[in-house]
Amino acid sequence: MIRPDEVKMSVEETGKWGMTINQDVCTGCQACVAACAMENNISFVGEEDSGYGRSMHWIRIERFWEGEYPDVRMTPQQPMMCQQCGHATCEPVCPAFATVHSQAEQLNLQVYNRCVGTRYCANNCPYQVRAFNWRDYQRPEPLSNQLNPDVTVRRMGVMEKCTFCIQRIHRAQDTAKSEGREVMDGEFTTACAQACPADAIVFGRVDKPETLVAQITNNGRGTKHLAELGTLPHVTYFKEG
Amino acid sequence: MIQKFFNWLKQPLGLIASGIVFLALVSAVVYGIWRTQQAPEQPIQFPHKTHVNFGIQCLYCHPGAARGPAAGIPSQAKCWACHNQIVKTRDSALLAPLKDAVLSGKSLEWVPVAIVPDFVHFNHRPHIAAGKNCEECHGDMTKVTVAQNPQDMTMGWCLNCHIKNAGDDQEKLVKLTDCGTCHY
């Protein structure tokens, strides 16, 4: 019998699921941040904990200032989420094997029931996109009704991060399989891409050259953040052009 | 003081007393474990064996199993469709909660028996599509009254079956043993 760790995949570089972000059309409206929080049962940490830097967002809009006053210019808005690295720096440091690489979907997984909360992965992530549950944050009565039943409600002491909406991936794959076909391009997308009013975020299969996301990724203009670290990120950014 | 207590325990009376305490603790533990293995109390002592022996298919009352994640518990409207034609329903004490629920419009609050934790995302559909029969996981319903859970639904139990069914198909094995298939 062949164990799963003996199966060698060549798709770690290309990945399976990928995302492109067009920074020219991103207005920084934060619709993706809100949609992500709704889809993935992300807690609202409140003002005080947020001040301690404990806010939990799986996607955030980064922006930087260039130049000296008074010639200050803002860089394009930069949505930043887990880059689902092919060689992720978070994975080898986990002592509990809670953050593992999915061979089937080529994603970085966070297995909440294995996580013991060492926070080593977050310290080792060059993108700083992991969020830690410092408390069991309460959801007052009407808010509990909007929890997504397809996503685990995390508890205190557990690390979490963007999953590329793996619950939507599974649902689309399940629907496709029940109808005896492959998942089609554009059949589903992540919550952030769905909410983006400017269509700055495109999601799909990057290993299939005919998909929209693969065509944008492979047009040669994109950059991958901190690719020089050898993390093989699967999110491609575009700007100025 | 403590020395005195230990000396007292060594007397015949003390030995009997400690024996009683020991037996009480053991039986409390046994009772506690036994309690965890019992099916939860249901609003109606629903006799699965009677219904299955009439020839009613599992999927007639739990049709969600063939379509999606949850098998579903039938609403009382589905019960009533048959039961309003059955004379016994009119004055049977066991069926009184059903009659009351239908006439008053309140829901019967069934208690799920076969449950997995929140961090496990189980989907019935692929299991039915793969040719699994209900009784392979849920036990023989021709023998039980209120549904019982014959399995400890542990991850090892899931994985044993997944690895066995994947066989030599590498791609299938990778998919079926991937953490992200169930945990997200």
Interface residues (C-beta under 8 A of the other chain):
Chain A: M1 I2 P4 V7 V100 S102 Q103 A104 E105 L107 L109 V111 Y112 N113 D150 V151 T152 V153 T163 I166 Q167 H170 D174 K177 S178
Chain B: P117 D118 F119 H121 N123 R125 P126 A129 I163 D168 Q170 L173 V174 K175 T177 D178 C179 G180 T181 H183 Y184
